[in-house]
Amino acid sequence: MDMRTDEARDPRMDPALDELRRAMAAVDTPRAVEKELMQAFARQHRKASWYQRIAPARWAMAGGLASVMAVAIGVLVALQPGQQPGAGAQLINRDGGDFFIAIESLESIEQEPNPRMIEADLPRTELASLGVPVTPENAGESVRAEMLVSADGRPLAFRLSSIQ
């Protein structure tokens, strides 16, 4: 490719450039040299993995953001309405009155097609395991309870309507 123009042409350089062109035409490198040079370069300068190309500051920022998100999710789960932290029983508000205490899982209660409500008198000693106060004086008394039962009579949830 001849890049000479009339303005930049120096006639004194023409014989030297012609000699250089003839000398370069005689130089021929062996075919395997380029391949060997490329392999040597690849060995010395290995391509970094994707995680090595990310700056440490960005890794720190991503880790910090993940930690903040984990804490935020934990707080949101702990503060869900209708659940008290540490409470073992799940509460259901079926009819707008007091809350029922679930005996079965909430999914099975929601899937029940025809639940019924029945009233019963339960001995106070039966309810002691649920936290109802029992003393020797009132151990023989009964407590009025409303039970939510399935169509086949299986208890789903209950609530106490009169505790004294």
Stockholm file with secondary structure:
# STOCKHOLM 1.0

chainA/1-164         MDMRTDEARDPRMDPALDELRRAMAAVDTPRAVEKELMQAFARQHRKASWYQRIAPARWAMAGGLASVMAVAIGVLVALQPGQQPGAGAQLINRDGGDFFIAIESLESIEQEPNPRMIEADLPRTELASLGVPVTPENAGESVRAEMLVSADGRPLAFRLSSIQ
#=GR chainA/1-164 SS CCCCCTTTCCTTTHHHHHHHHHHHHHCCCCTHHHHHHHHHHHHHSCCCCTTTSSCHHHHHHHHHHHHHHHHHHHHHHHTCTTCCTTCCSCEECSSSSSCEEESSCHHHHHHCSSCEEEEEEEEGGGGGGGTCCCCTTTTTCEEEEEEEECTTSCEEEEEEEECC
#=GC SS_cons         CCCCCTTTCCTTTHHHHHHHHHHHHHCCCCTHHHHHHHHHHHHHSCCCCTTTSSCHHHHHHHHHHHHHHHHHHHHHHHTCTTCCTTCCSCEECSSSSSCEEESSCHHHHHHCSSCEEEEEEEEGGGGGGGTCCCCTTTTTCEEEEEEEECTTSCEEEEEEEECC
//
